[in-house]
Amino acid sequence: MPAPRTVYLDHSASTPCDPRVVEAMTPYFSEVYGNSSSSHGFGRKAEMAIEKAREHIAAVLRCHPNEIIFTSGGSESDNLAIRGAGWLMRAHGKGNHLITTPVEHSAVSVTVKQMSGLQGFQSTFLPVGKDASIDPEDLANHLTDQTSVVSVIYANNEVGTLAPLAQLAAQAHARGAVFHTDAVQAAGQLPLDVTQLGVDLMSLSAHKFYGPKGVGALYVRDGIDLTPAQSGGSHERGRRAGTHNTPFIVGMAKALQIAEEERDARTAHYRALRDQLIDGILTHVPDAYLTGHPTDRLPSHASFVFAHVDSSKLLMHLDMRGIAGSGGSACKTGNPEPSGVLLAMGYPPELAIGSLRLTVGLHTTPEEIAYTVEAVRHSVEKLRALAKLFSV
Ligand SMILES: Cc1ncc(COP(=O)(O)O)c(C=O)c1O
C-alpha cells in the first residue's frame, strides 16, 4: 500500500539538520580544514572556531567555556561522565558506589552495569513511580558515604517525564557525591542553566536539537576531575583524546544558540501539537493509556501503551501509512521484548509490549496530528481484530 503522505513523529530519535546550521558548518569541511592542535595558521583558524563554539555553548549553559568537553555524542558524554568521575573518585578513596535509575537511556544503565560487573563498583537502581517520577527522598535513603556518582536523566527519552534535578543534586551533594544528568532529550526544550539545575556533569547531543549527528558535549563543573575514558592526545585539557571534529562542533554550537533563542516559540508549538495528539488518541482509541507524567513532561513528547497490541506490528502499520514513530527509544526499535523502562514503572509485560512514542517537531502540523490520530485508531483496531481471529 503506497503511503498517502509522510509524517515524521520521531524527533526524539533525531531531528533534521537546520539549514542555518549546515551553512555555518560548510566552510569547515574544505576551507578551514586544519587540525586544531597544529600550531600553524591553518590549525589556529580551526582552533579559533572551536573556542568560539565552546563560548556559545557555555553561554547557553551559563558556565565557563573551560567546563565544556566536546565528544562524539550523547552516548560518549554519558560514558565519560560516569566512568571518568567514578574511576577518579575511587582512585582518590571516595568509594565505589554508583546510583542511577531503571529508566535511564542505555548509555547510562549499561555503563553502570558494566562498571559493577567488570570493575567491582556497587550500584543501586532507585525505585521509580508509575509515571517514571523519581523521589528525592528515595535518593536520600540510598546515598551512603561510599556513593561517588549519581546519574539521573533530565527528560526521559521513552516516556517524557522530567526529573527534579535541583532537589536530587542537593541530596547527592549533601553526601559528597557528584551529580550527572543526561540532558540529551531536554536540550533545546528545557532550561540548561547548570547552576540553577545544580548539576556537576551534563550530557548533550546535537542531533536532538536540529544539529548534526555524531557530536555532543559534556559539561564538567570546574573542580571536578575525570579520568579520560578515551585516552591518547591531550585534547580537551587532557580529558578526551581525539582530533576535534571542527564542522560538527561549529554546527552543534549554532544549533544550540538557535534553539535557545527560539525556545519559547518552539516549545509553545510543540505543546499544542503534543496535547492535540494525546487528547486525540486517548479520546478515539479504546484501551489506550498515556505513559509518563501527564503534565510534567517534555513539550514534544507523547507516549502510550495499547492493550492487546504488539508495538512492532503497530509501528509497521503506521509506517505503511507514512507515519514514523517509535516503540520507545530509537535504540529499542525492532526489539519485540517489552520495554524495560515500562516494566520498571510497574506496567505488566502484556501492556509494556504495546508501547508507542510519538514526538513532534518544528515542521509538524495540526493536520498531520489529526491524520496520525486516525491512523493509530484504525491500526490498533485492525491489529486487535487480527489478534482475536488468530487466538480462536
Ligand atoms: C536520553 C538519551 N541519552 C543518550 C542518547 C544517545 O545519544 P547519541 O545518539 O548522541 O549517542 C540518546 C539518544 O537517543 C538519548 O535519547
The ligand as an ORCA input file, in Angstrom:
! r2SCAN-3c Opt
* xyz 0 1
  C      18.357     10.271     26.684
  C      19.379      9.889     25.682
  N      20.662      9.751     26.067
  C      21.633      9.422     25.219
  C      21.361      9.198     23.879
  C      22.476      8.846     22.964
  O      22.847      9.964     22.223
  P      23.714      9.779     20.878
  O      22.766      9.229     19.862
  O      24.170     11.155     20.533
  O      24.828      8.869     21.213
  C      20.038      9.318     23.427
  C      19.699      9.035     22.020
  O      18.612      8.617     21.697
  C      19.026      9.679     24.354
  O      17.758      9.804     23.990
*
